[in-house]
């Protein structure tokens, strides 16, 4: 259930980024909330994977793939922070 919720939220985020018509109907706050939900679902899946008894190789693979859900939020945050810094730097130059 949590996995499919993660897939739906990821699809909405990617749709917002890549399909222009999504941007008209979804505001910026929707993206922030969906990224936070995506981050929390990724942490929940890692927690459940660690608690589950399974083969070591499968467990490592699942933890690695679910860690990418956490890294996606951090990537977007750092990218936007760099863009903000660059735009402020360009304003200072002018």
Secondary structure as UniProt FT lines:
FT   HELIX           2..18
FT   HELIX           20..25
FT   HELIX           28..51
FT   HELIX           56..93
//
